[in-house]
Amino acid sequence: MKFNKIPEETKEHIVAFTISGILIVLFYVLLNNLNTVSGVIGMIISAVSPFLIGLLFTFIMLPLRRLVENRLLKDSRLDAKAKRTISVLAAMITFILGITVFFVILIPQLADSIKVFMDSIGGYIRTIQGLISNLNDYNPEVADYLEKLVSTAGTTLSDWLAGAQGGMSRILNYGLGVARSVMNCFIGLIIAMYLLYDDERFKRQVKMVLFGYLNEKQASDILHLLRLIKETFNRFIFGKFIDSLIIGIICYVGCAVLRIPYAPLIAVVVGLTNMIPVFGPFIGAVPSIFILLIISPLKALEFGIFILVLQQLDGNLIGPYILGDAVGLPTLWVMFAIIVGGALFGVIGMFIGVPVFSVIFELTKERVGNNLSARKIDVDTK
């Protein structure tokens, strides 16, 4: 039987089954080669990291540029070129000053907290061993197991610290990594400056390439995808950054008022981990409570109550006000995106997995909705 004599409906089924089979095979291969795939993707991301950093800086500074250009300089007699130049410089200066203030004020306090904590590790380990010795009277087997676990952890931590302090190769690699990161950020800042100054030309060039090589429908679909990615990442990243910054500041002030040790260190941990949806607050709070529990159980209890109140405040007031429905994902799919993203790319994957999956979810919802409308199917009546 010739293929052109097969009914159209049968052809569609054959094509659908073929594509489904290919996707299943690809998914199976992906699952069995996660390390290889993530390694390749990691290499690609590392190669284009200056451009990604530049895009991130642009996302952060673009609202500042628009604020200066469209609000503060709106009634100015300056021409459009001068307004754009001033607004770009104002956005970049504000951004650089913010980063500088962060490093000048916070980093020294953070370094002092880390140093004090490192100097006190031996005492903390002895405190834990004393608690285990008291436990020995009630359950010797559990006490013996915990004793070995703490001893091993203490030895490993001491060896790591010794290596970090004395290993020239480790110090050299760390220095090269820092230098590479600084260079990437510098290049990213230059890229961001060009994008901020002439983002309209960049958008126009992208459209010219798309419509020049693709048909109108394909080009329009890609532009729709790019707009969706931009809007989703812009809402999520910028909103989550502001939200986490506020939470970090409130956490630092609260810890300082409660006289909780290592306030800068704990505030940074809580603020950074708050960038991760759903699991972030727990990831930041649990190790902090554990450290405080060793120093003072009362302080650990105070911090636990404080962080619980803070997270309720964030979840019910600060977060919804700043973010709204930033990604438009049900909680189940948010958790799925975090788990898969974390498995593939670690902590960064846990963060970017949510907006990436949100884009996929939105595109799928649009396609399914269009197909159902075209076939005049109402799922609620089935």
KEPADREN-171832 format. One record per residue (C-alpha): residue in three letters; x, y, z; residue number from 1. Coordinates in Angstrom, 3 decimals, padded with zeros to 6 digits. Example, Ala and Ser with C-alpha at 12.3 -4.5 7.8 and 13.67 -1.06 7.14 Angstrom:
residues 2
{rest:ALA | u:012.300 | v:-004.500 | w:007.800 | nr:1}
{rest:SER | u:013.670 | v:-001.060 | w:007.140 | nr:2}
This chain:
residues 382
{rest:MET | u:000.000 | v:000.000 | w:000.000 | nr:1}
{rest:LYS | u:001.409 | v:003.379 | w:-000.973 | nr:2}
{rest:PHE | u:001.693 | v:006.000 | w:001.762 | nr:3}
{rest:ASN | u:-000.270 | v:008.605 | w:-000.211 | nr:4}
{rest:LYS | u:-003.277 | v:006.248 | w:-000.327 | nr:5}
{rest:ILE | u:-003.464 | v:006.004 | w:003.459 | nr:6}
{rest:PRO | u:-006.323 | v:008.063 | w:004.973 | nr:7}
{rest:GLU | u:-005.287 | v:011.415 | w:006.474 | nr:8}
{rest:GLU | u:-006.445 | v:010.424 | w:009.973 | nr:9}
{rest:THR | u:-004.284 | v:007.278 | w:009.823 | nr:10}
{rest:LYS | u:-001.314 | v:009.345 | w:008.643 | nr:11}
{rest:GLU | u:-001.755 | v:011.678 | w:011.611 | nr:12}
{rest:HIS | u:-001.828 | v:008.700 | w:013.987 | nr:13}
{rest:ILE | u:001.330 | v:007.233 | w:012.411 | nr:14}
{rest:VAL | u:003.166 | v:010.556 | w:012.700 | nr:15}
{rest:ALA | u:001.959 | v:011.034 | w:016.295 | nr:16}
{rest:PHE | u:003.054 | v:007.525 | w:017.339 | nr:17}
{rest:THR | u:006.430 | v:007.972 | w:015.597 | nr:18}
{rest:ILE | u:007.110 | v:011.301 | w:017.310 | nr:19}
{rest:SER | u:005.956 | v:009.877 | w:020.659 | nr:20}
{rest:GLY | u:008.285 | v:006.894 | w:020.231 | nr:21}
{rest:ILE | u:011.235 | v:009.144 | w:019.407 | nr:22}
{rest:LEU | u:010.507 | v:011.352 | w:022.433 | nr:23}
{rest:ILE | u:010.248 | v:008.307 | w:024.722 | nr:24}
{rest:VAL | u:013.596 | v:006.980 | w:023.452 | nr:25}
{rest:LEU | u:015.229 | v:010.398 | w:023.881 | nr:26}
{rest:PHE | u:013.811 | v:010.707 | w:027.396 | nr:27}
{rest:TYR | u:015.119 | v:007.233 | w:028.264 | nr:28}
{rest:VAL | u:018.579 | v:008.099 | w:026.906 | nr:29}
{rest:LEU | u:018.498 | v:011.360 | w:028.868 | nr:30}
{rest:LEU | u:017.636 | v:009.590 | w:032.128 | nr:31}
{rest:ASN | u:020.471 | v:007.099 | w:031.638 | nr:32}
{rest:ASN | u:023.022 | v:009.792 | w:030.824 | nr:33}
{rest:LEU | u:022.108 | v:012.594 | w:033.205 | nr:34}
{rest:ASN | u:025.723 | v:013.202 | w:034.244 | nr:35}
{rest:THR | u:026.928 | v:013.424 | w:030.645 | nr:36}
{rest:VAL | u:024.049 | v:015.646 | w:029.544 | nr:37}
{rest:SER | u:024.373 | v:017.965 | w:032.541 | nr:38}
{rest:GLY | u:028.146 | v:018.096 | w:031.961 | nr:39}
{rest:VAL | u:027.710 | v:019.132 | w:028.323 | nr:40}
{rest:ILE | u:025.082 | v:021.717 | w:029.238 | nr:41}
{rest:GLY | u:027.375 | v:022.953 | w:032.013 | nr:42}
{rest:MET | u:030.225 | v:023.435 | w:029.510 | nr:43}
{rest:ILE | u:027.956 | v:025.364 | w:027.163 | nr:44}
{rest:ILE | u:026.669 | v:027.561 | w:029.992 | nr:45}
{rest:SER | u:030.256 | v:028.176 | w:031.166 | nr:46}
{rest:ALA | u:031.262 | v:029.260 | w:027.649 | nr:47}
{rest:VAL | u:028.404 | v:031.752 | w:027.300 | nr:48}
{rest:SER | u:028.361 | v:032.799 | w:030.968 | nr:49}
{rest:PRO | u:029.533 | v:036.397 | w:030.265 | nr:50}
{rest:PHE | u:026.537 | v:036.884 | w:027.968 | nr:51}
{rest:LEU | u:024.182 | v:035.283 | w:030.504 | nr:52}
{rest:ILE | u:025.603 | v:037.544 | w:033.220 | nr:53}
{rest:GLY | u:025.135 | v:040.514 | w:030.882 | nr:54}
{rest:LEU | u:021.500 | v:039.562 | w:030.324 | nr:55}
{rest:LEU | u:021.004 | v:039.194 | w:034.088 | nr:56}
{rest:PHE | u:022.532 | v:042.628 | w:034.725 | nr:57}
{rest:THR | u:020.298 | v:044.039 | w:031.985 | nr:58}
{rest:PHE | u:017.214 | v:042.521 | w:033.614 | nr:59}
{rest:ILE | u:018.173 | v:044.197 | w:036.900 | nr:60}
{rest:MET | u:019.119 | v:047.607 | w:035.481 | nr:61}
{rest:LEU | u:016.486 | v:047.981 | w:032.748 | nr:62}
{rest:PRO | u:013.702 | v:049.073 | w:035.166 | nr:63}
{rest:LEU | u:016.103 | v:051.671 | w:036.616 | nr:64}
{rest:ARG | u:016.950 | v:052.990 | w:033.148 | nr:65}
{rest:ARG | u:013.278 | v:053.225 | w:032.202 | nr:66}
{rest:LEU | u:012.459 | v:054.963 | w:035.499 | nr:67}
{rest:VAL | u:015.084 | v:057.661 | w:034.924 | nr:68}
{rest:GLU | u:014.344 | v:058.065 | w:031.208 | nr:69}
{rest:ASN | u:010.538 | v:057.948 | w:031.243 | nr:70}
{rest:ARG | u:009.814 | v:059.517 | w:034.638 | nr:71}
{rest:LEU | u:012.661 | v:061.663 | w:035.944 | nr:72}
{rest:LEU | u:013.742 | v:063.037 | w:032.545 | nr:73}
{rest:LYS | u:010.293 | v:063.010 | w:030.955 | nr:74}
{rest:ASP | u:009.875 | v:066.801 | w:030.937 | nr:75}
{rest:SER | u:013.544 | v:067.542 | w:030.292 | nr:76}
{rest:ARG | u:014.550 | v:069.571 | w:027.226 | nr:77}
{rest:LEU | u:017.363 | v:067.142 | w:026.457 | nr:78}
{rest:ASP | u:017.180 | v:065.208 | w:023.208 | nr:79}
{rest:ALA | u:016.420 | v:061.464 | w:023.175 | nr:80}
{rest:LYS | u:020.088 | v:060.464 | w:022.820 | nr:81}
{rest:ALA | u:021.158 | v:062.533 | w:025.839 | nr:82}
{rest:LYS | u:018.263 | v:061.180 | w:027.919 | nr:83}
{rest:ARG | u:019.232 | v:057.624 | w:027.041 | nr:84}
{rest:THR | u:022.914 | v:058.230 | w:027.881 | nr:85}
{rest:ILE | u:022.104 | v:059.814 | w:031.249 | nr:86}
{rest:SER | u:019.569 | v:057.112 | w:032.150 | nr:87}
{rest:VAL | u:022.002 | v:054.288 | w:031.279 | nr:88}
{rest:LEU | u:024.786 | v:055.902 | w:033.319 | nr:89}
{rest:ALA | u:022.412 | v:056.481 | w:036.244 | nr:90}
{rest:ALA | u:021.253 | v:052.853 | w:036.175 | nr:91}
{rest:MET | u:024.814 | v:051.497 | w:035.997 | nr:92}
{rest:ILE | u:026.116 | v:053.815 | w:038.731 | nr:93}
{rest:THR | u:023.210 | v:052.861 | w:041.012 | nr:94}
{rest:PHE | u:023.813 | v:049.167 | w:040.338 | nr:95}
{rest:ILE | u:027.593 | v:049.391 | w:040.923 | nr:96}
{rest:LEU | u:027.094 | v:051.459 | w:044.090 | nr:97}
{rest:GLY | u:024.652 | v:048.864 | w:045.407 | nr:98}
{rest:ILE | u:027.150 | v:046.043 | w:044.786 | nr:99}
{rest:THR | u:029.959 | v:048.124 | w:046.352 | nr:100}
{rest:VAL | u:027.925 | v:048.890 | w:049.471 | nr:101}
{rest:PHE | u:027.104 | v:045.192 | w:049.765 | nr:102}
{rest:PHE | u:030.773 | v:044.188 | w:049.679 | nr:103}
{rest:VAL | u:032.102 | v:047.067 | w:051.801 | nr:104}
{rest:ILE | u:029.519 | v:046.811 | w:054.596 | nr:105}
{rest:LEU | u:028.376 | v:043.205 | w:054.642 | nr:106}
{rest:ILE | u:031.378 | v:041.146 | w:053.515 | nr:107}
{rest:PRO | u:033.711 | v:042.182 | w:056.409 | nr:108}
{rest:GLN | u:031.002 | v:041.328 | w:058.964 | nr:109}
{rest:LEU | u:030.300 | v:038.085 | w:057.149 | nr:110}
{rest:ALA | u:034.003 | v:037.206 | w:057.131 | nr:111}
{rest:ASP | u:034.267 | v:037.942 | w:060.875 | nr:112}
{rest:SER | u:031.271 | v:035.694 | w:061.588 | nr:113}
{rest:ILE | u:032.766 | v:032.858 | w:059.531 | nr:114}
{rest:LYS | u:036.160 | v:033.255 | w:061.258 | nr:115}
{rest:VAL | u:034.612 | v:033.177 | w:064.735 | nr:116}
{rest:PHE | u:032.551 | v:030.144 | w:063.759 | nr:117}
{rest:MET | u:035.604 | v:028.316 | w:062.390 | nr:118}
{rest:ASP | u:037.600 | v:029.103 | w:065.540 | nr:119}
{rest:SER | u:034.778 | v:027.716 | w:067.679 | nr:120}
{rest:ILE | u:034.214 | v:024.466 | w:065.773 | nr:121}
{rest:GLY | u:036.394 | v:022.464 | w:068.163 | nr:122}
{rest:GLY | u:034.354 | v:023.630 | w:071.145 | nr:123}
{rest:TYR | u:031.093 | v:022.839 | w:069.368 | nr:124}
{rest:ILE | u:032.275 | v:019.308 | w:068.597 | nr:125}
{rest:ARG | u:033.254 | v:018.792 | w:072.247 | nr:126}
{rest:THR | u:029.804 | v:020.050 | w:073.306 | nr:127}
{rest:ILE | u:028.127 | v:017.511 | w:071.013 | nr:128}
{rest:GLN | u:030.396 | v:014.757 | w:072.336 | nr:129}
{rest:GLY | u:029.416 | v:015.719 | w:075.891 | nr:130}
{rest:LEU | u:025.741 | v:015.444 | w:075.006 | nr:131}
{rest:ILE | u:026.402 | v:012.052 | w:073.437 | nr:132}
{rest:SER | u:028.197 | v:010.901 | w:076.594 | nr:133}
{rest:ASN | u:025.104 | v:011.775 | w:078.608 | nr:134}
{rest:LEU | u:023.022 | v:009.818 | w:076.102 | nr:135}
{rest:ASN | u:025.266 | v:006.786 | w:076.688 | nr:136}
{rest:ASP | u:023.517 | v:006.121 | w:080.009 | nr:137}
{rest:TYR | u:020.189 | v:005.640 | w:078.218 | nr:138}
{rest:ASN | u:021.095 | v:004.078 | w:074.862 | nr:139}
{rest:PRO | u:024.746 | v:003.000 | w:074.474 | nr:140}
{rest:GLU | u:024.343 | v:001.763 | w:070.881 | nr:141}
{rest:VAL | u:022.927 | v:005.054 | w:069.592 | nr:142}
{rest:ALA | u:025.511 | v:007.008 | w:071.584 | nr:143}
{rest:ASP | u:028.362 | v:004.925 | w:070.127 | nr:144}
{rest:TYR | u:027.065 | v:005.442 | w:066.579 | nr:145}
{rest:LEU | u:026.712 | v:009.210 | w:067.073 | nr:146}
{rest:GLU | u:030.169 | v:009.384 | w:068.659 | nr:147}
{rest:LYS | u:031.740 | v:007.777 | w:065.594 | nr:148}
{rest:LEU | u:029.700 | v:010.006 | w:063.279 | nr:149}
{rest:VAL | u:030.728 | v:013.218 | w:065.056 | nr:150}
{rest:SER | u:034.362 | v:012.098 | w:065.241 | nr:151}
{rest:THR | u:034.429 | v:011.362 | w:061.513 | nr:152}
{rest:ALA | u:032.713 | v:014.646 | w:060.670 | nr:153}
{rest:GLY | u:035.112 | v:016.585 | w:062.891 | nr:154}
{rest:THR | u:038.154 | v:014.929 | w:061.323 | nr:155}
{rest:THR | u:036.848 | v:015.545 | w:057.807 | nr:156}
{rest:LEU | u:036.073 | v:019.191 | w:058.568 | nr:157}
{rest:SER | u:039.478 | v:019.735 | w:060.182 | nr:158}
{rest:ASP | u:041.256 | v:018.159 | w:057.207 | nr:159}
{rest:TRP | u:039.235 | v:020.296 | w:054.810 | nr:160}
{rest:LEU | u:040.028 | v:023.479 | w:056.739 | nr:161}
{rest:ALA | u:043.699 | v:022.566 | w:056.896 | nr:162}
{rest:GLY | u:043.724 | v:021.950 | w:053.166 | nr:163}
{rest:ALA | u:041.842 | v:025.168 | w:052.495 | nr:164}
{rest:GLN | u:044.313 | v:027.144 | w:054.584 | nr:165}
{rest:GLY | u:047.550 | v:025.461 | w:053.526 | nr:166}
{rest:GLY | u:047.085 | v:023.902 | w:050.100 | nr:167}
{rest:MET | u:048.748 | v:026.072 | w:047.456 | nr:168}
{rest:SER | u:047.010 | v:024.271 | w:044.611 | nr:169}
{rest:ARG | u:043.644 | v:024.782 | w:046.280 | nr:170}
{rest:ILE | u:044.384 | v:028.458 | w:046.879 | nr:171}
{rest:LEU | u:045.602 | v:028.848 | w:043.287 | nr:172}
{rest:ASN | u:042.488 | v:027.195 | w:041.860 | nr:173}
{rest:TYR | u:040.303 | v:029.323 | w:044.087 | nr:174}
{rest:GLY | u:042.134 | v:032.457 | w:042.988 | nr:175}
{rest:LEU | u:041.784 | v:031.526 | w:039.317 | nr:176}
{rest:GLY | u:038.084 | v:030.850 | w:039.841 | nr:177}
{rest:VAL | u:037.592 | v:034.238 | w:041.486 | nr:178}
{rest:ALA | u:039.570 | v:035.971 | w:038.718 | nr:179}
{rest:ARG | u:037.499 | v:034.204 | w:036.052 | nr:180}
{rest:SER | u:034.267 | v:035.203 | w:037.794 | nr:181}
{rest:VAL | u:035.395 | v:038.826 | w:038.095 | nr:182}
{rest:MET | u:036.342 | v:038.893 | w:034.406 | nr:183}
{rest:ASN | u:032.994 | v:037.361 | w:033.409 | nr:184}
{rest:CYS | u:031.161 | v:039.960 | w:035.500 | nr:185}
{rest:PHE | u:033.214 | v:042.772 | w:033.938 | nr:186}
{rest:ILE | u:032.461 | v:041.529 | w:030.409 | nr:187}
{rest:GLY | u:028.825 | v:041.043 | w:031.418 | nr:188}
{rest:LEU | u:028.683 | v:044.649 | w:032.618 | nr:189}
{rest:ILE | u:029.970 | v:045.872 | w:029.241 | nr:190}
{rest:ILE | u:027.398 | v:043.709 | w:027.421 | nr:191}
{rest:ALA | u:024.668 | v:045.060 | w:029.700 | nr:192}
{rest:MET | u:025.741 | v:048.629 | w:028.921 | nr:193}
{rest:TYR | u:025.329 | v:048.039 | w:025.171 | nr:194}
{rest:LEU | u:021.973 | v:046.308 | w:025.655 | nr:195}
{rest:LEU | u:020.708 | v:049.090 | w:027.916 | nr:196}
{rest:TYR | u:021.807 | v:051.807 | w:025.519 | nr:197}
{rest:ASP | u:020.308 | v:050.310 | w:022.380 | nr:198}
{rest:ASP | u:017.936 | v:047.491 | w:023.296 | nr:199}
{rest:GLU | u:015.516 | v:048.588 | w:020.563 | nr:200}
{rest:ARG | u:018.134 | v:047.938 | w:017.864 | nr:201}
{rest:PHE | u:018.903 | v:044.527 | w:019.352 | nr:202}
{rest:LYS | u:015.201 | v:043.604 | w:019.289 | nr:203}
{rest:ARG | u:014.900 | v:044.864 | w:015.703 | nr:204}
{rest:GLN | u:017.900 | v:042.789 | w:014.581 | nr:205}
{rest:VAL | u:016.445 | v:039.653 | w:016.158 | nr:206}
{rest:LYS | u:013.159 | v:040.242 | w:014.329 | nr:207}
{rest:MET | u:014.985 | v:040.822 | w:011.026 | nr:208}
{rest:VAL | u:016.865 | v:037.533 | w:011.347 | nr:209}
{rest:LEU | u:013.746 | v:035.568 | w:012.303 | nr:210}
{rest:PHE | u:011.510 | v:036.953 | w:009.557 | nr:211}
{rest:GLY | u:014.380 | v:036.779 | w:007.061 | nr:212}
{rest:TYR | u:014.978 | v:033.030 | w:007.486 | nr:213}
{rest:LEU | u:011.588 | v:031.722 | w:008.675 | nr:214}
{rest:ASN | u:008.019 | v:032.056 | w:007.523 | nr:215}
{rest:GLU | u:005.764 | v:034.534 | w:009.296 | nr:216}
{rest:LYS | u:004.063 | v:031.991 | w:011.577 | nr:217}
{rest:GLN | u:007.347 | v:030.410 | w:012.726 | nr:218}
{rest:ALA | u:008.934 | v:033.815 | w:013.361 | nr:219}
{rest:SER | u:005.865 | v:035.010 | w:015.275 | nr:220}
{rest:ASP | u:005.865 | v:031.833 | w:017.392 | nr:221}
{rest:ILE | u:009.541 | v:032.309 | w:018.294 | nr:222}
{rest:LEU | u:008.966 | v:035.970 | w:019.163 | nr:223}
{rest:HIS | u:006.043 | v:034.933 | w:021.347 | nr:224}
{rest:LEU | u:008.321 | v:032.409 | w:023.077 | nr:225}
{rest:LEU | u:011.040 | v:035.039 | w:023.625 | nr:226}
{rest:ARG | u:008.513 | v:037.510 | w:025.067 | nr:227}
{rest:LEU | u:007.144 | v:034.824 | w:027.376 | nr:228}
{rest:ILE | u:010.664 | v:033.933 | w:028.559 | nr:229}
{rest:LYS | u:011.516 | v:037.594 | w:029.107 | nr:230}
{rest:GLU | u:008.333 | v:038.387 | w:031.030 | nr:231}
{rest:THR | u:008.507 | v:035.231 | w:033.167 | nr:232}
{rest:PHE | u:012.181 | v:035.586 | w:034.078 | nr:233}
{rest:ASN | u:011.862 | v:039.332 | w:034.579 | nr:234}
{rest:ARG | u:008.936 | v:038.957 | w:036.988 | nr:235}
{rest:PHE | u:010.424 | v:036.018 | w:038.829 | nr:236}
{rest:ILE | u:014.104 | v:036.995 | w:039.100 | nr:237}
{rest:PHE | u:013.614 | v:040.692 | w:039.834 | nr:238}
{rest:GLY | u:010.674 | v:040.094 | w:042.156 | nr:239}
{rest:LYS | u:012.380 | v:037.252 | w:044.006 | nr:240}
{rest:PHE | u:015.572 | v:039.305 | w:044.346 | nr:241}
{rest:ILE | u:013.717 | v:042.223 | w:045.960 | nr:242}
{rest:ASP | u:011.742 | v:039.833 | w:048.175 | nr:243}
{rest:SER | u:014.875 | v:037.987 | w:049.343 | nr:244}
{rest:LEU | u:016.751 | v:041.249 | w:049.929 | nr:245}
{rest:ILE | u:013.948 | v:042.485 | w:052.199 | nr:246}
{rest:ILE | u:013.844 | v:039.141 | w:054.038 | nr:247}
{rest:GLY | u:017.625 | v:039.188 | w:054.512 | nr:248}
{rest:ILE | u:017.552 | v:042.723 | w:055.945 | nr:249}
{rest:ILE | u:014.643 | v:041.926 | w:058.288 | nr:250}
{rest:CYS | u:016.420 | v:038.732 | w:059.373 | nr:251}
{rest:TYR | u:019.626 | v:040.638 | w:060.151 | nr:252}
{rest:VAL | u:017.787 | v:043.324 | w:062.139 | nr:253}
{rest:GLY | u:015.776 | v:040.690 | w:064.027 | nr:254}
{rest:CYS | u:018.858 | v:038.616 | w:064.860 | nr:255}
{rest:ALA | u:020.707 | v:041.743 | w:066.010 | nr:256}
{rest:VAL | u:017.802 | v:042.768 | w:068.269 | nr:257}
{rest:LEU | u:017.550 | v:039.239 | w:069.714 | nr:258}
{rest:ARG | u:021.365 | v:039.157 | w:070.111 | nr:259}
{rest:ILE | u:021.601 | v:035.944 | w:068.106 | nr:260}
{rest:PRO | u:025.217 | v:035.000 | w:067.259 | nr:261}
{rest:TYR | u:026.479 | v:035.144 | w:063.671 | nr:262}
{rest:ALA | u:023.674 | v:037.522 | w:062.638 | nr:263}
{rest:PRO | u:025.328 | v:038.590 | w:059.316 | nr:264}
{rest:LEU | u:026.113 | v:034.994 | w:058.348 | nr:265}
{rest:ILE | u:022.610 | v:033.753 | w:059.194 | nr:266}
{rest:ALA | u:020.950 | v:036.703 | w:057.416 | nr:267}
{rest:VAL | u:022.946 | v:036.052 | w:054.228 | nr:268}
{rest:VAL | u:022.117 | v:032.330 | w:054.323 | nr:269}
{rest:VAL | u:018.407 | v:033.012 | w:054.896 | nr:270}
{rest:GLY | u:018.299 | v:035.734 | w:052.222 | nr:271}
{rest:LEU | u:020.098 | v:033.672 | w:049.573 | nr:272}
{rest:THR | u:018.150 | v:030.473 | w:050.161 | nr:273}
{rest:ASN | u:014.900 | v:032.450 | w:050.099 | nr:274}
{rest:MET | u:015.525 | v:032.820 | w:046.345 | nr:275}
{rest:ILE | u:014.571 | v:029.123 | w:046.035 | nr:276}
{rest:PRO | u:010.770 | v:028.764 | w:046.099 | nr:277}
{rest:VAL | u:009.011 | v:026.425 | w:048.574 | nr:278}
{rest:PHE | u:012.133 | v:024.683 | w:049.964 | nr:279}
{rest:GLY | u:014.340 | v:027.779 | w:050.297 | nr:280}
{rest:PRO | u:013.213 | v:028.905 | w:053.776 | nr:281}
{rest:PHE | u:013.771 | v:025.402 | w:055.189 | nr:282}
{rest:ILE | u:017.181 | v:025.038 | w:053.508 | nr:283}
{rest:GLY | u:018.313 | v:028.290 | w:055.134 | nr:284}
{rest:ALA | u:016.691 | v:027.873 | w:058.546 | nr:285}
{rest:VAL | u:017.636 | v:024.274 | w:059.409 | nr:286}
{rest:PRO | u:021.468 | v:024.632 | w:059.403 | nr:287}
{rest:SER | u:021.199 | v:027.980 | w:061.201 | nr:288}
{rest:ILE | u:019.032 | v:026.448 | w:063.942 | nr:289}
{rest:PHE | u:021.439 | v:023.512 | w:064.224 | nr:290}
{rest:ILE | u:024.433 | v:025.835 | w:064.710 | nr:291}
{rest:LEU | u:022.560 | v:027.899 | w:067.306 | nr:292}
{rest:LEU | u:021.393 | v:024.736 | w:069.066 | nr:293}
{rest:ILE | u:025.022 | v:023.851 | w:069.759 | nr:294}
{rest:ILE | u:025.787 | v:027.337 | w:071.098 | nr:295}
{rest:SER | u:022.586 | v:028.010 | w:073.030 | nr:296}
{rest:PRO | u:019.329 | v:026.025 | w:072.844 | nr:297}
{rest:LEU | u:017.455 | v:029.129 | w:074.018 | nr:298}
{rest:LYS | u:018.845 | v:031.207 | w:071.136 | nr:299}
{rest:ALA | u:017.975 | v:028.390 | w:068.730 | nr:300}
{rest:LEU | u:014.388 | v:028.442 | w:070.025 | nr:301}
{rest:GLU | u:014.213 | v:032.235 | w:069.737 | nr:302}
{rest:PHE | u:015.546 | v:032.094 | w:066.181 | nr:303}
{rest:GLY | u:013.175 | v:029.260 | w:065.261 | nr:304}
{rest:ILE | u:010.155 | v:031.270 | w:066.430 | nr:305}
{rest:PHE | u:011.460 | v:034.424 | w:064.740 | nr:306}
{rest:ILE | u:012.130 | v:032.699 | w:061.399 | nr:307}
{rest:LEU | u:008.698 | v:031.046 | w:061.522 | nr:308}
{rest:VAL | u:007.048 | v:034.455 | w:061.972 | nr:309}
{rest:LEU | u:009.284 | v:035.927 | w:059.256 | nr:310}
{rest:GLN | u:008.405 | v:033.215 | w:056.751 | nr:311}
{rest:GLN | u:004.691 | v:033.597 | w:057.496 | nr:312}
{rest:LEU | u:005.088 | v:037.337 | w:056.929 | nr:313}
{rest:ASP | u:006.883 | v:036.657 | w:053.651 | nr:314}
{rest:GLY | u:004.452 | v:033.996 | w:052.465 | nr:315}
{rest:ASN | u:001.283 | v:035.930 | w:053.255 | nr:316}
{rest:LEU | u:002.247 | v:039.582 | w:052.849 | nr:317}
{rest:ILE | u:005.661 | v:040.498 | w:051.408 | nr:318}
{rest:GLY | u:005.919 | v:037.744 | w:048.790 | nr:319}
{rest:PRO | u:002.394 | v:038.077 | w:047.326 | nr:320}
{rest:TYR | u:002.686 | v:041.882 | w:047.259 | nr:321}
{rest:ILE | u:006.017 | v:041.869 | w:045.382 | nr:322}
{rest:LEU | u:005.698 | v:038.737 | w:043.274 | nr:323}
{rest:GLY | u:001.965 | v:038.252 | w:042.846 | nr:324}
{rest:ASP | u:001.468 | v:035.186 | w:040.648 | nr:325}
{rest:ALA | u:004.946 | v:035.601 | w:039.165 | nr:326}
{rest:VAL | u:005.230 | v:032.211 | w:037.473 | nr:327}
{rest:GLY | u:001.617 | v:031.044 | w:037.281 | nr:328}
{rest:LEU | u:002.452 | v:027.478 | w:038.318 | nr:329}
{rest:PRO | u:000.463 | v:025.253 | w:040.682 | nr:330}
{rest:THR | u:002.430 | v:024.275 | w:043.802 | nr:331}
{rest:LEU | u:002.789 | v:020.661 | w:042.624 | nr:332}
{rest:TRP | u:004.562 | v:021.724 | w:039.428 | nr:333}
{rest:VAL | u:006.722 | v:024.225 | w:041.338 | nr:334}
{rest:MET | u:007.964 | v:021.352 | w:043.517 | nr:335}
{rest:PHE | u:008.501 | v:019.191 | w:040.413 | nr:336}
{rest:ALA | u:010.540 | v:021.952 | w:038.729 | nr:337}
{rest:ILE | u:012.680 | v:022.457 | w:041.843 | nr:338}
{rest:ILE | u:013.396 | v:018.737 | w:042.269 | nr:339}
{rest:VAL | u:014.278 | v:018.146 | w:038.597 | nr:340}
{rest:GLY | u:016.280 | v:021.377 | w:038.332 | nr:341}
{rest:GLY | u:018.179 | v:020.569 | w:041.523 | nr:342}
{rest:ALA | u:018.952 | v:017.031 | w:040.329 | nr:343}
{rest:LEU | u:020.359 | v:018.328 | w:037.029 | nr:344}
{rest:PHE | u:022.133 | v:021.555 | w:038.014 | nr:345}
{rest:GLY | u:022.261 | v:021.730 | w:041.815 | nr:346}
{rest:VAL | u:021.249 | v:024.878 | w:043.684 | nr:347}
{rest:ILE | u:021.200 | v:027.032 | w:040.528 | nr:348}
{rest:GLY | u:018.895 | v:024.481 | w:038.915 | nr:349}
{rest:MET | u:016.536 | v:024.688 | w:041.890 | nr:350}
{rest:PHE | u:016.280 | v:028.431 | w:041.285 | nr:351}
{rest:ILE | u:016.017 | v:028.657 | w:037.481 | nr:352}
{rest:GLY | u:013.994 | v:025.438 | w:037.190 | nr:353}
{rest:VAL | u:010.803 | v:027.228 | w:038.246 | nr:354}
{rest:PRO | u:010.735 | v:029.987 | w:035.570 | nr:355}
{rest:VAL | u:011.964 | v:027.540 | w:032.891 | nr:356}
{rest:PHE | u:009.210 | v:025.053 | w:033.702 | nr:357}
{rest:SER | u:006.734 | v:027.929 | w:033.924 | nr:358}
{rest:VAL | u:007.499 | v:028.827 | w:030.295 | nr:359}
{rest:ILE | u:007.074 | v:025.179 | w:029.229 | nr:360}
{rest:PHE | u:003.839 | v:024.930 | w:031.229 | nr:361}
{rest:GLU | u:002.413 | v:028.107 | w:029.680 | nr:362}
{rest:LEU | u:003.288 | v:027.032 | w:026.124 | nr:363}
{rest:THR | u:001.752 | v:023.601 | w:026.700 | nr:364}
{rest:LYS | u:-001.390 | v:025.169 | w:028.159 | nr:365}
{rest:GLU | u:-001.715 | v:027.473 | w:025.141 | nr:366}
{rest:ARG | u:-001.234 | v:024.624 | w:022.655 | nr:367}
{rest:VAL | u:-003.697 | v:022.329 | w:024.442 | nr:368}
{rest:GLY | u:-006.245 | v:025.150 | w:024.713 | nr:369}
{rest:ASN | u:-005.940 | v:025.955 | w:020.996 | nr:370}
{rest:ASN | u:-006.318 | v:022.282 | w:020.038 | nr:371}
{rest:LEU | u:-009.396 | v:021.845 | w:022.231 | nr:372}
{rest:SER | u:-010.955 | v:025.042 | w:020.855 | nr:373}
{rest:ALA | u:-010.269 | v:023.975 | w:017.260 | nr:374}
{rest:ARG | u:-011.924 | v:020.614 | w:017.901 | nr:375}
{rest:LYS | u:-014.742 | v:022.292 | w:019.901 | nr:376}
{rest:ILE | u:-014.176 | v:020.063 | w:022.936 | nr:377}
{rest:ASP | u:-015.248 | v:021.190 | w:026.416 | nr:378}
{rest:VAL | u:-013.379 | v:019.035 | w:028.931 | nr:379}
{rest:ASP | u:-015.673 | v:020.081 | w:031.803 | nr:380}
{rest:THR | u:-018.643 | v:018.428 | w:030.090 | nr:381}
{rest:LYS | u:-016.875 | v:015.110 | w:029.516 | nr:382}
